[in-house]
Amino acid sequence: MRRFRNLVVAAALCCALAPAARAEDPAKIKVGILLPLTGVFAAVAETEVQGAQLAIDVVNKRGGLDMPWGKVMVEGVVYDDEAKIDVGVRRFRYLVSEGVKAVGGQTFAPIINAINSIVSKEPLPYFPVGVAPKENFQKGRIAECTFAAAYTPWTVGYMAAQSSIKMLGKKRIYFLARSDAWGWGIRDGVYDAAKDLGGAVVGYDEVSLGTSDFTTILQKVRASNADVFISAQFGADAVALLKQVHQMDLGKRMTIFNSFITNVVAKGLPPEALRDVYALHYFYHDLSDFADKEVAKSAGEFTAMYQAKYQVPPDGYAAIAYVAYTEMLRGFEAAKSFDPLKVSAVLRSNNGQFTSMKGPANWREDHQAAYKYAAFLVKGKGKDQQKNEWDLFTVAGTLGGEEVMPTLKSLGY
């Protein structure tokens, strides 16, 4: 009996002396997923939520984050920023008050700007999944804890013109911008690539977000001597534009090039309007014939995993979100901490190198991700060319590396 009492006392002393579980060593964490689930970007935002949730699922299915004190499960908390600055900032603040360890999201550049400004002063890992203006990445403007898995509109424009001039042999460009940071950034990239690579912009127009009638502009395009028509329109605007391009048979006079496309846009078009349209895709789900077999394998595995969960193949912006949240969660594990500055430091270590499902990449000094395969040049398929409803494009080439990124020197580094 005395021996039993001694064991009880010893156990009690051990419990008393053992360190208590600390609040900073949780068994479960939350991360914010803040996206425009209503409004003009809603269809794209839905795919981004799916990409983020899949990255979280991958970690949870292996038992959670591998942290020094044990496994930590992850919960994604989803909110709608409505593509409105005041709403986005308010809901970001609410997520922070709920104790999230990081936030990702935004397809609307002004909200990215606003949240980046906040985390510059109040550090929190922030992974925007939209295409933010080049100016955001100037030295002194990008927050220590902000990491952008997509590049800037300037890079989109540069790659579009580079594709047209070097791969397609189309040097006389008519460019249609959108009257905002997205369209002007793509415009600047197109002009810079034309200057660098021997092309020329022979016609230019711009329209506001939400324009639905492009007839007058397309008449000017048809009357020009351009051999390629490059447009910055995205989402529903791109669908409206490309339908009218098809109705006017503009593709019989010149090459049609939509600078940045998604499967959502392609599915919104009649197959004959998609036929022979060139575009850039951040990630295309069918890389089975891709020359880099290692990338073809990893892309195929990602596509199969995504399709098993959502019954559709991943779209480009789903892939951006998946990369962003995968890197967010890798940062926690590699830092062995949720401390924002430690996460930032570890992501930038080893020259910022990481591997994505579309090949090798690295975090640059300006916190942009640079990819070996930044974008895939795709060509739209007509109905008779499609093997199934998601057989939308042929991959015609790739672009990437530092040559499609603004130089660090130009950004003040």
N, C-alpha and C positions, 0 to 999 in steps of 0.2 A: 504493500500500500504506500509506504514511504517512497519507494522507487517511482511509483506512478505519479505521486505528488511532485517529485523532483522533475519528472519529465514535463509535467504541465507547466511548472514554473519556468523551466528552461525554454519551452515553446513560447510562453508569453513574453519572456525577455527578448527572444529573437524577433518576435513581431514588433515589439516596442522599439528595438534598435534598428530594424530594417528600414531603409529609406522609403518614405511614402511615395506613391505614384505622383509624378509631377504633372501639372496641367500642360506643360510643354511637351510631354511624352504621351500623347493620346493614343488610344487604340483605334480611333476613327477620326478622319478629318473631312471637312467640306471644302470644295473648290467651286468658284462661281462660273456659271456659263451665261453670259449676258449678251443677247443677240436680238435683232429686230424681227420678232416673230409675227408682227403685224406690219402692214404697209408694203411698199414697193419691193423690198428685199426679202419678203417673208419666205418665198419658195427656196431661195438660196440659204437663208438662215436655218431652215428646217434641216437641210443636209449638214450644216455645220454643227448643229446640236448632236446629230447622229454620230458624226466623226469624233466629237469630244467624248460622248458617252461610251463609244467603243474603246477609246484609249483607256478610259477609267475601268471598263469591264476587263480588259486584258490584265491590268494590274490586280484587280480584285479576284480574278479567277485563279491567280497563282498565290492567293492568300493575302494579298495586300502589299503595301510598300515594305521593303526590307530595311527597317530602321534599327539603330543600335539597341533600343529597348524592346524590340519585337516587331511583329507584323502590324501594319496600320491600314485599315480599310479606307476607301475613298468614296465620298458621295458627291455627285455633281448637282448643284443647286441652280436651276434654270430660271432666268427672269427675262422679260421682254423690255428692250430699251426703246422700242417703237421708232428707231432711227431719229430720235429727238434728243438734243443735247441735254435739256433740263431733266427729262425722264431718265436718260442714261446715267447721268451723274447722280441723281437721287437714288436710283436702284443700285448703283455701284456702292454708294455710301451705306445703303441698307445691307448689302452683302457683307461689307466690312464689319458692320455692327453685329452681324450674325456669326462672326468669327471665321470666315473663310481664310484659307491659307494662301490663296492665289485667285486671280480672276483672268478669264480669257473671253474673247468674243469681239464683237463689233465688225460690221461691214461698212459702216458710215464713218468716213474719215474725221469729221469734226468731233465725234465722240471719242475716237482714239486720241485725238489731240488733247481733249479735256482730261481724260483719265490718265494719260501719260504725264500731264502737268501735276495731277494730284499725287501720283506715286513718286514723282521726283522729290516731293517734300515729305511724303508719308510712305516710305518704302513698302511695297508689296509686290511679289512676282506678278507681272502683267504680260499676257501673251495675246496681243491682238491677232485676229485671224482674217482681217480685211487687208486691202491693198492701200497702205497709207502713203501720203505724199512724201516725196524725196526730202523736202525741207524738214520733216520730222526728225530725220536722222543726222542733221547737222550737229557737229560737236557742241555740246552744251545744252542741246534741246532734248535728246533722247534720255529717258530716265535710266538710272543704273540697273533697275530691275525690269525694264521693258525689253521683250524679245519678240521680234516679228517674223513669223514663219513664212510669210509671203513677202515678196519684193514690192517695189514702188511702181506707180503708174509709169514713171519714166522708163523703167526696165521693160514693162509691157510694150511701150511704144518703140523702144529701141529694138526689141526682139522682132516685133511685127515688121518694121521696115527692113531689118537685117534679113529676115526670111524672104521678104518680097524681092529684095535686090540680089542677094547672093544665092538663094536656093531656087527661086522661081524665075529669076532674070527679069523682073518687072521693076523698072527704075523710075517711071513717071507716075507719081503718086497724087491722087486726090484724097485729101484727108478730111474726115468729118469728126469734129471734137464734140464733147459735151461741155456745157458752160459752167464748169466747176473744177475743183482740184483734180478730180479723176481725169477729165477730158483734157485739161491743160497739161497735166503731167505726161499723158500719153503723147500729146502733141509735141512736147519738148523732146521726148525720146525719139519720135519719128524724124523730126527735123535734124537732131544730132546724128542719127544713123545715116540719114540721106547725105549729110555733109561728109561724114567719115567714109562712106562706102560708095560714093559716086552716083547717088540717086538725086532726084529733084522733086520737090512738092510743087505740082503745077496747078493745084486748086485747093481751096480751103474754105470750110464753113464750120459753124458750131451751133448747136441747139441746146435748149435746156433739158434737164431731166424730166421725163414724162411726156416728151413730144410724141405725138402719134401719127402725124401726117408729114411725110418726108418728100412729097411729090415735087415741090418746087426745087428743092435741093437736088433730087435725083435727075431732074431734067438738066440741071447745070452740069452734073457729073457726066451724063450721057453726051453732052455737047463738048466736053473737054477732050484734050488729047492724052488723057491719063491711060496707062495700061494696067493700073491696079487701083481699086477703091478700098481704102482702109478706113474702118469706122471704129469709134471708141464706145459705141452704144453697148449697154450691158442689160441683162435681165429682160424685162418686158419690153423695154425700148428696142433692144436688139431683135426681138421677135417681130415687132411691128416693122422695123426697118427692113429686115431681110425678106419678109413677105412682100413688101412693096418693090424691093429690088427684083424679086422673081417675077412679079406681075408686069414689070416694065422690061423684062428680058435683058436686064443690064449685064448679066453674066455672059451674054453672047458677044459683048463689045470689049469687056475687060475682066480681069481677075477680081473676084470679090473676096475681101479679107476682113473678117470681124476680129478685132485685136485680141480679145480675151473671152473665151466661150465656156459654157458649162453644158452638161447633159440636159439640164432643165431648159435651157434655151433651145437646144437641138430638138428636144421632144415637143417643144411648142411650135415647131415649124412643120409644114407639110414636107414629106421626104424630098419632093422635087425642088422645094425652095432651099433645102439643105445641100442638095447635090452640088458638088464641086466648090462649095464655099470653103475657103481656107480660114484657119483660126489658130490661136494658141490655146492650149489646154494645160493647166498646171499639172494635172495627172489624168491620164486616160486609163480606164479600167482594163482594157484588152491590150496587153503588151506581149502577147504570146509569140509574135514574130520579131520581137525587138532583138537587136544584135547582141546587146549586153545581157547574157543569159542569167547572170546573178540578179540583175535588176528585174528581169522578166519573172524570175522565180519569186522574189520578194513581193513584187507588185501583184502577182497572181495569188499569193497567200493572203495578202491584205484584202484583195477583192473578194476572195472566197469567204473570208471571215465576216466581212461587211455584209455580203449578200445573204449569208446564213442568218444574220440577225435582222436585217431590214428588208429582205426579199428583192432588193434592187441593187445594182452595182454602185460603187461609190462615185460621187461626182467630184469635180475638182476642188470645190470649197470644203467638202467633207474631208478630203485628203489634207487640206491646209489645217483644218481644225484638229485632225488626228495627229499630225506632226507636232502642232503647238502643244497639245495636252500631253502627248508622249514625252516631249522634252521637259515640260513643266514637272511631270512626275519623276522623270529621270533625274532632274535637278535636285529634288528633295532627297532621293536615295543617295546620289553621289555626294551631296553636301552632308549627309547624315543629320540633317537639320531642316527646319522650316524657316530659319532665319533668312529674310530676303537677300541680304548682302552676301551671305555664304552661298546661297543658291546661285546668285549672279556670278560670283567668282568661279564656282566650279563649272558652270556652263561655258565660261570663257577660257578655261584652262585647256591645255593641250591644243592650242590654236583654235579652240572652239569646235573641234571636229565631232561630228555625230553621223549616224547612219539612219537614213529614212527608208521607207518602203520603195522610194523611187531613186535610191542610190546615195552616194556619199554627199555630205554637205558640211558646212562649218558656220559657226556664228562669227561674223566679222566684228571688227572693233566698234562699228556703228550699230551693232546688235541686229543687223539684218542677216537672214539666212541666205548663204550663197550655195547653190546646188550645181553639181556636175551636169545634171539634167534639169535646168530651171523650168523649161516648158517643152511641150511636145507640139510640133507643127502637125496639125491634123487637117484632113480633107473630108468634107461631108459626103455621105453616101446617099444615093437615091434609093427608092423603094426596091427596085430590082437588084440592087447590090447588097441589100441588108439580109443577113442570115437569120436574124431575130430582131425583136423590137429594140434591143440595146446595142445593136451593131450599127453605130451611128457614124463612125469615122474610120478612115485609114490613117495610120501614123506615117507621116511623110518625112519626118526628120526631128531633130532635137536642137535645142540651144541652151547654153549655160556657161558657167564659169565666171571669172571676174570680168570678162570682156563685155558682158551684158549688164553689169552693175555700174552705178556711178562710182567714180574713183573716190577713195577715202580722202585724197587731197582736195577734191572738189567740195567735200563736205566739211573741210576744216581740220582734218586729222593730220 
